[in-house]
Amino acid sequence: MPVLLEAILAALLIAANQAGAAAGVGMKKSTATKLRSISEAAKTSAADLAARLATIRLSLKDAQKAAKQQDVIAATRPNLTTPAKVLRYYANSASKEASDALNDWTGDNTKLIGHAMYTAGRIDELMLLFQNSQNDNSGGQDSCLAEDNGNHPGNKQAAQACNTEDITTIEAKPTDLATKVTQELAGVSSIHAGAGTECHLTASLSAKYSTYAAPMQLIGGLITIPAGGDLTPGNDLATKSGTVALFKKLKEHGSALKTKLTSAINQAPTDYNGLKKLLKTKAERKKLGPAAKAALHWAEPKRDEELDSELKKIFGISDDETDGAYITSLADFNLKVHTTPTETDNINLFNLNDDQLSEALGTALEQSRQQATSKPCTTKESKDKPQNTDSDTCAAKGPGDNCKDGCKLERTGDNKKCVKDPDYKPPQAEEAKPGVNCSSHTTKETCEAVTGTAPPGKKSVCCWIEDKCKDSSFLLNKHFALSMVSAAFVSLLF
C-alpha cells in the first residue's frame, strides 16, 4: 500500500507540475526533434538549387551540341535531311525547356531558397542553445531541453543534427517544405516539459531585467517566452506556423518550390546510343511528336498510331527490333577536321567538340556554295517544252507598237506580222549598277548585252530564262538556296 500511495503521490506531483508550469521550465525533447527535422529539410535548399542549376546547364549544353550535330548531318548527308530536321527541332525544344527552367531561378524562387536556409539557421541556433543549457547532475531540474514527462538532463544529442558547421557538404535532397512543416507541427499545441523550474533561458525576464515588459519572440515569433518566464502560454506551434512569416512562406510556396527543383527536362541525345534509345520504341519516339509537327508543318498533331507510322517512315524503321536506316547510316559517320592548328584527322561525328562541329558544318556549306557557283547561266527547260526562239518572241509581241528591239514589221499584202530583224544591232548597253533592273529588257539580245560585273561563275549580268530577263546574282542565290544541302540547312534554322 505505501508503494501504491507513493506512486499516486508522484503522479499527482507530475500532474501538478504540468498544470502549473512556470518560469524556468524546459522545452519538450519531442518539440525540439520536430523543429530539427524541419531544419534538416530546409537546409538542403542551397544544395538542391546547385544540383538543379547543374542539370539545367547540362541540358542546355547537350541541346546546343545536338543541334549542331543535326546541322552537320543535314549539310553532309542530303538524304538524311528530314530526320535531321526533326531531331534539330527536338534539340530546339530541349533548349527552350532548359531556358524556361533557368528562368525559374531569376526571381522569387531563388529568394525562397534563401528564406528556407535562413529559417533553418534560426531553428538550429535556438535548438543548440536550449540543448546546451543544462546541468550534468542527473538529479537536477535545470535542463532547458528535457524529456516530455520531466526535466531530466542527458539530452545533449536531441538537437545534435542542428550543429552543421559546413553547409557546403550537405547533399541535395529536395523536400516539399509545405508538407514537412504541416506534418511536423500538426498537433503541437504545447511545448513545455512536464517538470523543471531552473532553465535560465525561460526564467522570469521581468525579474532579471526590471525594464523588460514585452514577451521574447523566438524563431520569428513561433515560440514565445512571456516577460514573467515560462513556455506554457501562447505556444501552439500548429496554429502559429500559419501566421509566423518564417513558416508561413514555407507552407505557401514549399510544394511549388520542390516541383521547380525536380521537374523533368528533356535531354537531347548527343551520342550514338542516346539516339538509338530515343528511336528504339514507340513510347520513346512519341517524344518527337511536337518536334515533327513543327518541323514538317503538320496542321494538326497526329494520333499515336499515325504518329509512330510517320516517324518510322522518316527514320527508316521497319520494326522495333532493328535500328532503322537513319541510325545505321550514322554508325561510322567520320568527318575530317583539325585536331591541331596544322593536323587533321577523321573523327566520328559524336566525338567532335563544338569547334570541330562548326568546322565540319562550315566545310560542308562552302562545298555547297562552290557547287552552286560552278553552274553556267543557261536556260533550263522541261523536256517536253521546246525553248522559245527569237522569232517566237517577236511573234508574241504582235504587229503593234511593241514590235521593236530586234523585231520589225513585215507586210504581206494587207497583213502585218512582227518578225525578227536580222539587221538589228542592240544599242550600247548601260553599265550595270547595283540594283539594275534586268526585267526591263524584253529581248534576249538586250538582256544578255547588259554589261557590268557578273557574279562569280557567271558570264553575264543578266540571263534570258524562260522568255524573261533575270538577274544572274538572283539566280545564283536562288540556286544556292534551293540546292539540296543548303535547303536542308536553312530549313533547320528557323
C-alpha positions, 0 to 999 in steps of 0.5 A: 500500500505505501508503494501504491500511495507513493506512486499516486503521490508522484503522479499527482506531483507530475500532474501538478507540475504540468498544470502549473508550469512556470518560469524556468521550465524546459522545452519538450525533447519531442518539440525540439526533434520536430523543429530539427527535422524541419531544419534538416529539410530546409537546409538542403535548399542551397544544395538542391538549387546547385544540383538543379542549376547543374542539370539545367546547364547540362541540358542546355549544353547537350541541346546546343551540341545536338543541334549542331550535330543535326546541322552537320548531318543535314549539310553532309548527308542530303538524304538524311535531311528530314530526320535531321530536321526533326531531331534539330527541332527536338534539340530546339525544344530541349533548349527552350525547356532548359531556358524556361527552367533557368528562368525559374531561378531569376526571381522569387524562387531563388529568394525562397531558397534563401528564406528556407536556409535562413529559417533553418539557421534560426531553428538550429541556433535556438535548438543548440542553445536550449540543448546546451543549457543544462546541468550534468547532475542527473538529479537536477531540474535545470535542463532547458531541453528535457524529456516530455514527462520531466526535466531530466538532463542527458539530452545533449544529442536531441538537437545534435543534427542542428550543429552543421558547421559546413553547409557546403557538404550537405547533399541535395535532397529536395523536400516539399517544405509545405508538407514537412512543416504541416506534418511536423507541427500538426498537433503541437499545441504545447511545448513545455516539459512536464517538470523543471523550474531552473532553465535560465533561458525561460526564467522570469525576464521581468525579474532579471531585467526590471525594464523588460515588459514585452514577451521574447519572440523566438524563431520569428515569433513561433515560440514565445517566452512571456516577460514573467518566464515560462513556455506554457502560454501562447505556444501552439506551434500548429496554429502559429506556423500559419501566421509566423512569416518564417513558416508561413512562406514555407507552407505557401510556396514549399510544394511549388518550390520542390516541383521547380527543383525536380521537374523533368527536362528533356535531354537531347541525345548527343551520342550514338546510343542516346539516339538509338534509345530515343528511336528504339520504341514507340513510347520513346519516339512519341517524344518527337511528336511536337518536334515533327509537327513543327518541323514538317508543318503538320496542321494538326498533331497526329494520333499515336498510331499515325504518329509512330507510322510517320516517324518510322517512315522518316527514320527508316524503321521497319520494326522495333527490333532493328535500328532503322536506316537513319541510325545505321547510316550514322554508325561510322559517320567520320568527318575530317577536321583539325585536331591541331592548328596544322593536323587533321584527322577523321573523327566520328561525328559524336566525338567532335567538340563544338569547334570541330562541329562548326568546322565540319558544318562550315566545310560542308556549306562552302562545298555547297556554295562552290557547287552552286557557283560552278553552274553556267547561266543557261536556260533550263527547260522541261523536256517536253517544252521546246525553248522559245526562239527569237522569232517566237518572241517577236511573234508574241509581241504582235504587229503593234507598237511593241514590235521593236528591239530586234523585231520589225514589221513585215507586210504581206499584202494587207497583213502585218506580222512582227518578225525578227530583224536580222539587221538589228544591232542592240544599242550600247548597253548601260553599265550595270549598277547595283540594283539594275533592273534586268526585267526591263529588257524584253529581248534576249539580245538586250538582256544578255548585252547588259554589261557590268560585273557578273557574279562569280561563275557567271558570264553575264549580268543578266540571263534570258530564262524562260522568255524573261530577263533575270538577274544572274546574282538572283539566280545564283542565290536562288540556286544556292538556296534551293540546292539540296544541302543548303535547303536542308540547312536553312530549313533547320534554322528557323 
